[in-house]
Amino acid sequence: MNWTRRDLLKGLGGLPILGAVWWAGAAKTVGQRKERSEILETLDIQPSLPNTFQGIGGTPIRVGIIGFGIRGEQLCRALGFATKDWIKSMELEVQENPSNKVLEDFYNQERLNVHMAGVCDIFDFRANKALESFASVDNTIRRYADYSEMIQSGEIDAVVIATPDHWHAPMAIEALNHGVHVYVEKPMTHNVQETYDLRDAALNSDAVFAVGHQHRQTLSFKTAEDIIKKGTLGHISLIQTSTNRNDDNGAWNYEILNHANENNINWEQFLGNAPKVPFNANHFFRWRKWWAYGSGLSGDLLTHDYDRLNCVLNMGIPASVMASGGVYTHNDGRNVPDVLQVNMEFPDFYLGSSQRDKKERGMTFCYSATLGNSFNRPTLLMGHDASMELGNRLTIWPDQASSKYKTLLDTGKMNPRIPIYQYDPAINHPDAVSSATSQYFADKGLMWTYVNGKRVDSTFLHMREWLDTIKNGGKVSCGIKEGFEEAISAHMAGISYKLGKKIEWDANKQALEPIEGVDFDEVLLSNEPPRNAFIEVA
Amino acid sequence: MKDKKSSKTYTVIVLRVLIGWHFLYEGIVKLYNPEWTAYGYLASAQGPFKPVFNLMLADSVVSMVDAMNMAALIFVGVTLLLGVFERAGALVGIGLLALYYLAHPPFPGLAQINVEGNYWFVNKNLIEMVACMVLLQFPTGHVFGIQALTKYPQIKKKLS
């Protein structure tokens, strides 16, 4: 039979449609990929790889934990020691939600060469919990009556300090003076004078000193450092950071245990250098709410955001700080603010300019916090050429008026609404995060990071780095220099809030600009309401 | 054979070409983008079959699922557009759409993720699936498609 043209048309008419669809799909996809790789080549960003560790060999490091509360327990887990209660409660959570990987992650965590040799807690219940959970054939553990006894016992090589803020410096200084290594929670100190004293102690000691800003281990932050060094964002003039929490836990209203009383809590020791008040369980469990023991939003949470940026930008102590706020969401007797805005000025901040006349210089770091709303405001670094959202994920959007990307923007290869770079080490690993506060920390990259696609607790990495430095030498990523900058900046914010005044830093003198008639530390620690008592109105 | 060229037949042909077009384009976009994966789609699956879809998340399984999904999409696209083995194509299409429907069923009480309209039990996946059933029952390749060439013995021989 011979072919007719009509039959061919009917028989093969689908072929040109197939060809057209195929071509359109291929052209679109290949074109997009080409544009993308062109942008990526322009940016030349190298995602950071985790540090390599030599391994912590030899005799185990004898660690003592001082303060076995919420954070103390977390730090012990990072060292490989979990309480029986925690394991039990996690097993229940896994039963309810099989995608909760917290327990599995804990069991898979690399074993550190640690002997958990001592605990020091002024609450019998907590000290006993540590003894019951950690004592084993392989691990002998002893309770010490107070931190001095522990430090001077000669049985402890390194201490982890997770007490209320007003105890951080006295304990750390004593340990350093005795050659005992220190890992102290943030903020490093409770007032300005202590910050100098602790710096002196650390510089004069052979012991390794580390501040607990674990996010310095987060790979996305290391990648962000590379991004900024390469001038991807252009001149950064504004940084926006924030705290947004709206639950009891986030507002530091932790559980008060009914069985806690003066007989099982050493109240005198809790108070230390704080004003003498009768036993108060509210103060004991929720100490973050009073200036006498804690540091409020400026010391507790601003320090996270400040150090996250200081680790990326190395911007140091601000030339001046202005803060304002109040107790607006939790009028429950607390005297630290629950709404706080802090502006830190860095007039000399300069990392290069993409503009011809190089007219840019200076930057404001803005911290905005509320404990009465949990809408997620991301951390934003706003540059002339691009904006970057910084967290566990990184996202960069080009700016429509960028000088650097003008050609790419004009030719439509870049679009201000479409990110030019995204770094998400967790892309294939959806996480189960149990509480609102955990989610708050996870979003900020404060809880964990990803190594080879595997979720790793960043606190674990931070403590491993500290132990590694103790054994093998080297430098910790958050040592006394970083801790000093963090503490002074936080205290400037606290003092400014209290005084309603701008607080200035003299970098040459390494001192706060004095204000006549004002003792900054007295102001900072005072339980008086802000502004009223401190300055006589002329 | 009289209704062979009726407007009904042509309507079904148009339907077949459009569905083939849709499937082929989806398959080709995935073919040329080696980074594409169904991981997010499977991980966010909802409804009664959520555990089944979550089982496909293991690294070795998900890459196989990706490859099979892409191959199946292209197979449906090519068969429907060319009008050859169109019943097999329609059948595979029904299977794929049923999976898509069950992974993210528009049931009340379930959050609708990445959905541009409002649906209650019935969504576009379900409708396209039923459209494939129509194609399964009304083959038109003998009117428009390679099947039409089977009156030539040499083609018939090759296709049978």
Chai-1 contact restraints between the chains, C-beta under 6 A:
chainA,res_idxA,chainB,res_idxB,connection_type,confidence,min_distance_angstrom,max_distance_angstrom,comment,restraint_id
A,M1,B,Y152,contact,1.0,0.0,6.0,A-B,restraint_1
A,K10,B,F144,contact,1.0,0.0,6.0,A-B,restraint_2
A,K10,B,A148,contact,1.0,0.0,6.0,A-B,restraint_3
A,G11,B,I146,contact,1.0,0.0,6.0,A-B,restraint_4
A,G11,B,A148,contact,1.0,0.0,6.0,A-B,restraint_5
A,G11,B,L149,contact,1.0,0.0,6.0,A-B,restraint_6
A,G13,B,F144,contact,1.0,0.0,6.0,A-B,restraint_7
A,G14,B,L81,contact,1.0,0.0,6.0,A-B,restraint_8
A,G14,B,L82,contact,1.0,0.0,6.0,A-B,restraint_9
A,G14,B,G83,contact,1.0,0.0,6.0,A-B,restraint_10
A,G14,B,G145,contact,1.0,0.0,6.0,A-B,restraint_11
A,I17,B,L81,contact,1.0,0.0,6.0,A-B,restraint_12
A,L18,B,L81,contact,1.0,0.0,6.0,A-B,restraint_13
A,V21,B,W21,contact,1.0,0.0,6.0,A-B,restraint_14
A,V21,B,L24,contact,1.0,0.0,6.0,A-B,restraint_15
A,V21,B,Y25,contact,1.0,0.0,6.0,A-B,restraint_16
A,W22,B,I28,contact,1.0,0.0,6.0,A-B,restraint_17
A,G25,B,Y25,contact,1.0,0.0,6.0,A-B,restraint_18
A,G25,B,I28,contact,1.0,0.0,6.0,A-B,restraint_19
A,G25,B,V29,contact,1.0,0.0,6.0,A-B,restraint_20
A,A26,B,I28,contact,1.0,0.0,6.0,A-B,restraint_21
A,A26,B,Y32,contact,1.0,0.0,6.0,A-B,restraint_22
A,T29,B,V29,contact,1.0,0.0,6.0,A-B,restraint_23
A,T29,B,Y32,contact,1.0,0.0,6.0,A-B,restraint_24
A,T29,B,N33,contact,1.0,0.0,6.0,A-B,restraint_25
A,V30,B,Y32,contact,1.0,0.0,6.0,A-B,restraint_26
A,N428,B,Y39,contact,1.0,0.0,6.0,A-B,restraint_27
A,P430,B,A43,contact,1.0,0.0,6.0,A-B,restraint_28
